[in-house]
């Protein structure tokens, strides 16, 4: 599977019934996996998504299936975190969005990537 097979339209949306209210939705995905593009070794992370919805909210099962597609894809931590932000933004067009990739240590180095929109 390649990165091109992971698309924003895999994320289903639902109408936001509280569009006049600014409220924060916080999602935590503690079992995210992808593959290091250099070593081929698995990378494990917690992905946290925090957003203020606009017209739509994200249906969580579709988000889970979308994120599982990264399991066998070789991608850098920085790239996957920003791709998740871009795809999530394209899917539901929130008022505000933050994605955090908190990657487990491997070889003595751990990585946390924070991506925000609007910047």
TORDODO-661359 format. One record per residue: residue in one letter; y, x, z of N, C-alpha, C in turn. Coordinates in steps of 0.1 Angstrom, whole numbers, plus 5000, padded with zeros to 4 digits. Layout:
N
<r aa="A" n_c2="Y" n_c1="X" n_c3="Z" ca_c2="Y" ca_c1="X" ca_c3="Z" c_c2="Y" c_c1="X" c_c3="Z"/>
...
***
This chain:
119
<r aa="X" n_c2="4988" n_c1="5008" n_c3="5000" ca_c2="5000" ca_c1="5000" ca_c3="5000" c_c2="5012" c_c1="5009" c_c3="5000"/>
<r aa="X" n_c2="5023" n_c1="5005" n_c3="4993" ca_c2="5035" ca_c1="5013" ca_c3="4992" c_c2="5046" c_c1="5005" c_c3="4999"/>
<r aa="X" n_c2="5057" n_c1="5012" n_c3="5001" ca_c2="5069" ca_c1="5006" ca_c3="5007" c_c2="5074" c_c1="4994" c_c3="4999"/>
<r aa="X" n_c2="5072" n_c1="4995" n_c3="4986" ca_c2="5077" ca_c1="4984" ca_c3="4977" c_c2="5069" c_c1="4971" c_c3="4979"/>
<r aa="X" n_c2="5058" n_c1="4971" n_c3="4986" ca_c2="5051" ca_c1="4959" ca_c3="4989" c_c2="5056" c_c1="4952" c_c3="5001"/>
<r aa="X" n_c2="5065" n_c1="4958" n_c3="5009" ca_c2="5071" ca_c1="4952" ca_c3="5021" c_c2="5084" c_c1="4947" c_c3="5017"/>
<r aa="X" n_c2="5086" n_c1="4934" n_c3="5017" ca_c2="5098" ca_c1="4927" ca_c3="5011" c_c2="5104" c_c1="4918" c_c3="5022"/>
<r aa="X" n_c2="5117" n_c1="4917" n_c3="5021" ca_c2="5124" ca_c1="4908" ca_c3="5030" c_c2="5120" c_c1="4893" c_c3="5029"/>
<r aa="X" n_c2="5116" n_c1="4889" n_c3="5017" ca_c2="5112" ca_c1="4875" ca_c3="5016" c_c2="5099" c_c1="4872" c_c3="5022"/>
<r aa="X" n_c2="5092" n_c1="4882" n_c3="5028" ca_c2="5080" ca_c1="4879" ca_c3="5036" c_c2="5084" c_c1="4874" c_c3="5050"/>
<r aa="X" n_c2="5096" n_c1="4875" n_c3="5053" ca_c2="5101" ca_c1="4870" ca_c3="5066" c_c2="5106" c_c1="4856" c_c3="5064"/>
<r aa="X" n_c2="5099" n_c1="4846" n_c3="5070" ca_c2="5103" ca_c1="4832" ca_c3="5069" c_c2="5115" c_c1="4829" c_c3="5079"/>
<r aa="X" n_c2="5123" n_c1="4819" n_c3="5075" ca_c2="5134" ca_c1="4815" ca_c3="5083" c_c2="5133" c_c1="4801" c_c3="5086"/>
<r aa="X" n_c2="5140" n_c1="4797" n_c3="5097" ca_c2="5141" ca_c1="4783" ca_c3="5101" c_c2="5156" c_c1="4780" c_c3="5104"/>
<r aa="X" n_c2="5160" n_c1="4768" n_c3="5102" ca_c2="5174" ca_c1="4764" ca_c3="5105" c_c2="5177" c_c1="4766" c_c3="5120"/>
<r aa="X" n_c2="5189" n_c1="4771" n_c3="5122" ca_c2="5194" ca_c1="4773" ca_c3="5135" c_c2="5201" c_c1="4760" c_c3="5140"/>
<r aa="X" n_c2="5196" n_c1="4754" n_c3="5150" ca_c2="5201" ca_c1="4741" ca_c3="5154" c_c2="5213" c_c1="4742" c_c3="5163"/>
<r aa="X" n_c2="5217" n_c1="4755" n_c3="5167" ca_c2="5228" ca_c1="4757" ca_c3="5175" c_c2="5238" c_c1="4767" c_c3="5168"/>
<r aa="X" n_c2="5241" n_c1="4764" n_c3="5156" ca_c2="5250" ca_c1="4772" ca_c3="5148" c_c2="5264" c_c1="4774" c_c3="5153"/>
<r aa="X" n_c2="5269" n_c1="4765" n_c3="5161" ca_c2="5282" ca_c1="4766" ca_c3="5167" c_c2="5283" c_c1="4775" c_c3="5179"/>
<r aa="X" n_c2="5271" n_c1="4779" n_c3="5184" ca_c2="5271" ca_c1="4788" ca_c3="5196" c_c2="5266" c_c1="4802" c_c3="5192"/>
<r aa="X" n_c2="5273" n_c1="4812" n_c3="5198" ca_c2="5269" ca_c1="4825" ca_c3="5197" c_c2="5259" c_c1="4828" c_c3="5208"/>
<r aa="X" n_c2="5247" n_c1="4831" n_c3="5204" ca_c2="5237" ca_c1="4835" ca_c3="5214" c_c2="5228" c_c1="4846" c_c3="5209"/>
<r aa="X" n_c2="5223" n_c1="4854" n_c3="5217" ca_c2="5215" ca_c1="4866" ca_c3="5214" c_c2="5200" c_c1="4863" c_c3="5214"/>
<r aa="X" n_c2="5193" n_c1="4867" n_c3="5204" ca_c2="5179" ca_c1="4866" ca_c3="5204" c_c2="5174" c_c1="4880" c_c3="5205"/>
<r aa="X" n_c2="5165" n_c1="4883" n_c3="5214" ca_c2="5159" ca_c1="4897" ca_c3="5216" c_c2="5144" c_c1="4896" c_c3="5213"/>
<r aa="X" n_c2="5139" n_c1="4904" n_c3="5204" ca_c2="5125" ca_c1="4905" ca_c3="5201" c_c2="5120" c_c1="4919" c_c3="5203"/>
<r aa="X" n_c2="5108" n_c1="4919" n_c3="5209" ca_c2="5102" ca_c1="4932" ca_c3="5212" c_c2="5088" c_c1="4933" c_c3="5206"/>
<r aa="X" n_c2="5086" n_c1="4943" n_c3="5198" ca_c2="5073" ca_c1="4945" ca_c3="5191" c_c2="5067" c_c1="4958" c_c3="5197"/>
<r aa="X" n_c2="5059" n_c1="4957" n_c3="5207" ca_c2="5054" ca_c1="4969" ca_c3="5214" c_c2="5042" c_c1="4977" c_c3="5207"/>
<r aa="X" n_c2="5037" n_c1="4971" n_c3="5196" ca_c2="5025" ca_c1="4977" ca_c3="5190" c_c2="5028" c_c1="4981" c_c3="5175"/>
<r aa="X" n_c2="5040" n_c1="4985" n_c3="5172" ca_c2="5043" ca_c1="4988" ca_c3="5158" c_c2="5036" c_c1="5001" c_c3="5154"/>
<r aa="X" n_c2="5031" n_c1="5002" n_c3="5142" ca_c2="5025" ca_c1="5014" ca_c3="5137" c_c2="5029" c_c1="5016" c_c3="5122"/>
<r aa="X" n_c2="5030" n_c1="5029" n_c3="5119" ca_c2="5032" ca_c1="5033" ca_c3="5105" c_c2="5025" c_c1="5047" c_c3="5105"/>
<r aa="X" n_c2="5028" n_c1="5054" n_c3="5094" ca_c2="5021" ca_c1="5067" ca_c3="5092" c_c2="5031" c_c1="5078" c_c3="5089"/>
<r aa="X" n_c2="5030" n_c1="5090" n_c3="5095" ca_c2="5039" ca_c1="5101" ca_c3="5092" c_c2="5036" c_c1="5105" c_c3="5077"/>
<r aa="X" n_c2="5047" n_c1="5105" n_c3="5069" ca_c2="5045" ca_c1="5109" ca_c3="5055" c_c2="5042" c_c1="5123" c_c3="5053"/>
<r aa="X" n_c2="5043" n_c1="5132" n_c3="5063" ca_c2="5040" ca_c1="5146" ca_c3="5061" c_c2="5026" c_c1="5149" c_c3="5066"/>
<r aa="X" n_c2="5022" n_c1="5144" n_c3="5077" ca_c2="5009" ca_c1="5148" ca_c3="5083" c_c2="4998" c_c1="5137" c_c3="5081"/>
<r aa="X" n_c2="5002" n_c1="5125" n_c3="5078" ca_c2="4993" ca_c1="5114" ca_c3="5076" c_c2="4988" c_c1="5108" c_c3="5089"/>
<r aa="X" n_c2="4993" n_c1="5114" n_c3="5100" ca_c2="4989" ca_c1="5109" ca_c3="5114" c_c2="4996" c_c1="5096" c_c3="5117"/>
<r aa="X" n_c2="4990" n_c1="5087" n_c3="5125" ca_c2="4997" ca_c1="5075" ca_c3="5128" c_c2="5009" c_c1="5077" c_c3="5138"/>
<r aa="X" n_c2="5019" n_c1="5069" n_c3="5136" ca_c2="5031" ca_c1="5069" ca_c3="5144" c_c2="5031" c_c1="5055" c_c3="5151"/>
<r aa="X" n_c2="5033" n_c1="5055" n_c3="5164" ca_c2="5033" ca_c1="5043" ca_c3="5173" c_c2="5047" c_c1="5041" c_c3="5178"/>
<r aa="X" n_c2="5052" n_c1="5029" n_c3="5179" ca_c2="5066" ca_c1="5026" ca_c3="5183" c_c2="5067" c_c1="5013" c_c3="5189"/>
<r aa="X" n_c2="5078" n_c1="5011" n_c3="5197" ca_c2="5083" ca_c1="4998" ca_c3="5201" c_c2="5094" c_c1="4995" c_c3="5192"/>
<r aa="X" n_c2="5094" n_c1="4984" n_c3="5185" ca_c2="5106" ca_c1="4980" ca_c3="5177" c_c2="5112" c_c1="4969" c_c3="5184"/>
<r aa="X" n_c2="5125" n_c1="4970" n_c3="5186" ca_c2="5133" ca_c1="4960" ca_c3="5193" c_c2="5144" c_c1="4955" c_c3="5183"/>
<r aa="X" n_c2="5144" n_c1="4942" n_c3="5182" ca_c2="5154" ca_c1="4935" ca_c3="5173" c_c2="5162" c_c1="4926" c_c3="5181"/>
<r aa="X" n_c2="5176" n_c1="4928" n_c3="5181" ca_c2="5185" ca_c1="4919" ca_c3="5188" c_c2="5195" c_c1="4914" c_c3="5178"/>
<r aa="X" n_c2="5196" n_c1="4900" n_c3="5178" ca_c2="5205" ca_c1="4895" ca_c3="5168" c_c2="5212" c_c1="4882" c_c3="5173"/>
<r aa="X" n_c2="5224" n_c1="4880" n_c3="5167" ca_c2="5231" ca_c1="4867" ca_c3="5169" c_c2="5229" c_c1="4859" c_c3="5156"/>
<r aa="X" n_c2="5222" n_c1="4848" n_c3="5156" ca_c2="5219" ca_c1="4841" ca_c3="5144" c_c2="5232" c_c1="4834" c_c3="5138"/>
<r aa="X" n_c2="5231" n_c1="4831" n_c3="5126" ca_c2="5241" ca_c1="4823" ca_c3="5119" c_c2="5234" c_c1="4810" c_c3="5115"/>
<r aa="X" n_c2="5231" n_c1="4807" n_c3="5103" ca_c2="5225" ca_c1="4795" ca_c3="5099" c_c2="5210" c_c1="4794" c_c3="5101"/>
<r aa="X" n_c2="5204" n_c1="4806" n_c3="5102" ca_c2="5189" ca_c1="4807" ca_c3="5103" c_c2="5185" c_c1="4816" c_c3="5115"/>
<r aa="X" n_c2="5173" n_c1="4812" n_c3="5119" ca_c2="5166" ca_c1="4821" ca_c3="5129" c_c2="5153" c_c1="4825" c_c3="5122"/>
<r aa="X" n_c2="5147" n_c1="4836" n_c3="5127" ca_c2="5134" ca_c1="4841" ca_c3="5121" c_c2="5122" c_c1="4835" c_c3="5127"/>
<r aa="X" n_c2="5113" n_c1="4831" n_c3="5119" ca_c2="5100" ca_c1="4826" ca_c3="5124" c_c2="5092" c_c1="4838" c_c3="5128"/>
<r aa="X" n_c2="5087" n_c1="4838" n_c3="5140" ca_c2="5081" ca_c1="4851" ca_c3="5146" c_c2="5068" c_c1="4855" c_c3="5140"/>
<r aa="X" n_c2="5059" n_c1="4845" n_c3="5137" ca_c2="5046" ca_c1="4849" ca_c3="5131" c_c2="5048" c_c1="4856" c_c3="5118"/>
<r aa="X" n_c2="5058" n_c1="4852" n_c3="5110" ca_c2="5060" ca_c1="4858" ca_c3="5097" c_c2="5066" c_c1="4872" c_c3="5099"/>
<r aa="X" n_c2="5074" n_c1="4874" n_c3="5110" ca_c2="5079" ca_c1="4887" ca_c3="5113" c_c2="5068" c_c1="4896" c_c3="5117"/>
<r aa="X" n_c2="5058" n_c1="4891" n_c3="5125" ca_c2="5047" ca_c1="4899" ca_c3="5129" c_c2="5039" c_c1="4904" c_c3="5117"/>
<r aa="X" n_c2="5036" n_c1="4895" n_c3="5107" ca_c2="5029" ca_c1="4898" ca_c3="5095" c_c2="5036" c_c1="4908" c_c3="5087"/>
<r aa="X" n_c2="5049" n_c1="4906" n_c3="5086" ca_c2="5058" ca_c1="4916" ca_c3="5078" c_c2="5057" c_c1="4930" c_c3="5084"/>
<r aa="X" n_c2="5058" n_c1="4931" n_c3="5097" ca_c2="5057" ca_c1="4944" ca_c3="5104" c_c2="5044" c_c1="4950" c_c3="5103"/>
<r aa="X" n_c2="5033" n_c1="4942" n_c3="5103" ca_c2="5020" ca_c1="4948" ca_c3="5102" c_c2="5017" c_c1="4955" c_c3="5088"/>
<r aa="X" n_c2="5025" n_c1="4951" n_c3="5078" ca_c2="5024" ca_c1="4957" ca_c3="5065" c_c2="5028" c_c1="4972" c_c3="5065"/>
<r aa="X" n_c2="5035" n_c1="4977" n_c3="5075" ca_c2="5038" ca_c1="4991" ca_c3="5076" c_c2="5027" c_c1="5000" c_c3="5081"/>
<r aa="X" n_c2="5016" n_c1="4994" n_c3="5086" ca_c2="5005" ca_c1="5001" ca_c3="5093" c_c2="5000" c_c1="5013" c_c3="5085"/>
<r aa="X" n_c2="4999" n_c1="5012" n_c3="5072" ca_c2="4993" ca_c1="5022" ca_c3="5063" c_c2="5003" c_c1="5029" c_c3="5054"/>
<r aa="X" n_c2="5016" n_c1="5027" n_c3="5057" ca_c2="5026" ca_c1="5033" ca_c3="5048" c_c2="5032" c_c1="5045" c_c3="5055"/>
<r aa="X" n_c2="5033" n_c1="5056" n_c3="5047" ca_c2="5039" ca_c1="5068" ca_c3="5051" c_c2="5054" c_c1="5067" c_c3="5050"/>
<r aa="X" n_c2="5061" n_c1="5067" n_c3="5062" ca_c2="5076" ca_c1="5065" ca_c3="5062" c_c2="5082" c_c1="5072" c_c3="5074"/>
<r aa="X" n_c2="5093" n_c1="5078" n_c3="5072" ca_c2="5100" ca_c1="5085" ca_c3="5083" c_c2="5106" c_c1="5074" c_c3="5093"/>
<r aa="X" n_c2="5107" n_c1="5078" n_c3="5106" ca_c2="5112" ca_c1="5069" ca_c3="5116" c_c2="5126" c_c1="5063" c_c3="5112"/>
<r aa="X" n_c2="5134" n_c1="5072" n_c3="5108" ca_c2="5148" ca_c1="5067" ca_c3="5104" c_c2="5147" c_c1="5057" c_c3="5093"/>
<r aa="X" n_c2="5139" n_c1="5060" n_c3="5083" ca_c2="5138" ca_c1="5051" ca_c3="5071" c_c2="5132" c_c1="5037" c_c3="5075"/>
<r aa="X" n_c2="5122" n_c1="5037" n_c3="5083" ca_c2="5115" ca_c1="5024" ca_c3="5086" c_c2="5125" c_c1="5016" c_c3="5095"/>
<r aa="X" n_c2="5132" n_c1="5022" n_c3="5104" ca_c2="5141" ca_c1="5014" ca_c3="5113" c_c2="5152" c_c1="5008" c_c3="5104"/>
<r aa="X" n_c2="5158" n_c1="5016" n_c3="5095" ca_c2="5168" ca_c1="5010" ca_c3="5086" c_c2="5163" c_c1="5000" c_c3="5076"/>
<r aa="X" n_c2="5151" n_c1="5002" n_c3="5071" ca_c2="5145" ca_c1="4992" ca_c3="5062" c_c2="5143" c_c1="4979" c_c3="5069"/>
<r aa="X" n_c2="5138" n_c1="4979" n_c3="5082" ca_c2="5136" ca_c1="4967" ca_c3="5089" c_c2="5150" c_c1="4960" c_c3="5091"/>
<r aa="X" n_c2="5160" n_c1="4967" n_c3="5094" ca_c2="5173" ca_c1="4961" ca_c3="5096" c_c2="5178" c_c1="4955" c_c3="5083"/>
<r aa="X" n_c2="5177" n_c1="4962" n_c3="5072" ca_c2="5181" ca_c1="4957" ca_c3="5059" c_c2="5173" c_c1="4944" c_c3="5055"/>
<r aa="X" n_c2="5160" n_c1="4944" n_c3="5057" ca_c2="5152" ca_c1="4933" ca_c3="5053" c_c2="5154" c_c1="4921" c_c3="5062"/>
<r aa="X" n_c2="5156" n_c1="4923" n_c3="5075" ca_c2="5159" ca_c1="4913" ca_c3="5085" c_c2="5172" c_c1="4906" c_c3="5081"/>
<r aa="X" n_c2="5182" n_c1="4915" n_c3="5078" ca_c2="5196" ca_c1="4910" ca_c3="5075" c_c2="5195" c_c1="4902" c_c3="5062"/>
<r aa="X" n_c2="5188" n_c1="4906" n_c3="5052" ca_c2="5186" ca_c1="4899" ca_c3="5039" c_c2="5179" c_c1="4885" c_c3="5041"/>
<r aa="X" n_c2="5170" n_c1="4885" n_c3="5050" ca_c2="5162" ca_c1="4873" ca_c3="5053" c_c2="5170" c_c1="4862" c_c3="5060"/>
<r aa="X" n_c2="5177" n_c1="4865" n_c3="5070" ca_c2="5183" ca_c1="4855" ca_c3="5078" c_c2="5198" c_c1="4855" c_c3="5079"/>
<r aa="X" n_c2="5204" n_c1="4866" n_c3="5074" ca_c2="5219" ca_c1="4867" ca_c3="5074" c_c2="5226" c_c1="4864" c_c3="5087"/>
<r aa="X" n_c2="5222" n_c1="4872" n_c3="5097" ca_c2="5228" ca_c1="4869" ca_c3="5111" c_c2="5242" c_c1="4873" c_c3="5112"/>
<r aa="X" n_c2="5248" n_c1="4869" n_c3="5123" ca_c2="5262" ca_c1="4873" ca_c3="5126" c_c2="5263" c_c1="4888" c_c3="5130"/>
<r aa="X" n_c2="5253" n_c1="4892" n_c3="5138" ca_c2="5252" ca_c1="4905" ca_c3="5143" c_c2="5237" c_c1="4909" c_c3="5144"/>
<r aa="X" n_c2="5234" n_c1="4922" n_c3="5142" ca_c2="5220" ca_c1="4926" ca_c3="5142" c_c2="5219" c_c1="4941" c_c3="5147"/>
<r aa="X" n_c2="5210" n_c1="4943" n_c3="5156" ca_c2="5206" ca_c1="4957" ca_c3="5160" c_c2="5191" c_c1="4959" c_c3="5160"/>
<r aa="X" n_c2="5187" n_c1="4970" n_c3="5154" ca_c2="5172" ca_c1="4973" ca_c3="5154" c_c2="5171" c_c1="4987" c_c3="5161"/>
<r aa="X" n_c2="5161" n_c1="4987" n_c3="5170" ca_c2="5158" ca_c1="5000" ca_c3="5177" c_c2="5144" c_c1="5003" c_c3="5174"/>
<r aa="X" n_c2="5141" n_c1="5016" n_c3="5169" ca_c2="5128" ca_c1="5021" ca_c3="5168" c_c2="5126" c_c1="5032" c_c3="5178"/>
<r aa="X" n_c2="5117" n_c1="5029" n_c3="5188" ca_c2="5115" ca_c1="5038" ca_c3="5199" c_c2="5101" c_c1="5043" c_c3="5197"/>
<r aa="X" n_c2="5100" n_c1="5055" n_c3="5191" ca_c2="5087" ca_c1="5061" ca_c3="5187" c_c2="5081" c_c1="5070" c_c3="5197"/>
<r aa="X" n_c2="5068" n_c1="5068" n_c3="5199" ca_c2="5061" ca_c1="5076" ca_c3="5209" c_c2="5061" c_c1="5091" c_c3="5206"/>
<r aa="X" n_c2="5060" n_c1="5099" n_c3="5216" ca_c2="5060" ca_c1="5114" ca_c3="5214" c_c2="5048" c_c1="5118" c_c3="5207"/>
<r aa="X" n_c2="5050" n_c1="5127" n_c3="5198" ca_c2="5039" ca_c1="5134" ca_c3="5191" c_c2="5043" c_c1="5148" c_c3="5189"/>
<r aa="X" n_c2="5035" n_c1="5158" n_c3="5193" ca_c2="5039" ca_c1="5172" ca_c3="5192" c_c2="5051" c_c1="5176" c_c3="5201"/>
<r aa="X" n_c2="5052" n_c1="5168" n_c3="5212" ca_c2="5063" ca_c1="5171" ca_c3="5222" c_c2="5076" c_c1="5165" c_c3="5219"/>
<r aa="X" n_c2="5077" n_c1="5157" n_c3="5208" ca_c2="5090" ca_c1="5152" ca_c3="5204" c_c2="5089" c_c1="5137" c_c3="5203"/>
<r aa="X" n_c2="5098" n_c1="5130" n_c3="5209" ca_c2="5099" ca_c1="5115" ca_c3="5207" c_c2="5113" c_c1="5112" c_c3="5200"/>
<r aa="X" n_c2="5113" n_c1="5101" n_c3="5194" ca_c2="5125" ca_c1="5097" ca_c3="5186" c_c2="5129" c_c1="5083" c_c3="5189"/>
<r aa="X" n_c2="5142" n_c1="5080" n_c3="5190" ca_c2="5147" ca_c1="5067" ca_c3="5191" c_c2="5158" c_c1="5066" c_c3="5180"/>
<r aa="X" n_c2="5156" n_c1="5055" n_c3="5172" ca_c2="5165" ca_c1="5053" ca_c3="5161" c_c2="5172" c_c1="5040" c_c3="5163"/>
<r aa="X" n_c2="5185" n_c1="5039" n_c3="5163" ca_c2="5193" ca_c1="5027" ca_c3="5165" c_c2="5201" c_c1="5024" c_c3="5152"/>
<r aa="X" n_c2="5199" n_c1="5012" n_c3="5147" ca_c2="5206" ca_c1="5008" ca_c3="5135" c_c2="5213" c_c1="4995" c_c3="5137"/>
<r aa="X" n_c2="5226" n_c1="4994" n_c3="5133" ca_c2="5234" ca_c1="4982" ca_c3="5137" c_c2="5241" c_c1="4977" c_c3="5124"/>
<r aa="X" n_c2="5243" n_c1="4963" n_c3="5124" ca_c2="5251" ca_c1="4957" ca_c3="5114" c_c2="5258" c_c1="4945" c_c3="5121"/>
<r aa="X" n_c2="5271" n_c1="4943" n_c3="5118" ca_c2="5279" ca_c1="4952" ca_c3="5111" c_c2="5281" c_c1="4965" c_c3="5119"/>
<r aa="X" n_c2="5285" n_c1="4975" n_c3="5112" ca_c2="5286" ca_c1="4988" ca_c3="5119" c_c2="5298" c_c1="4989" c_c3="5127"/>
***
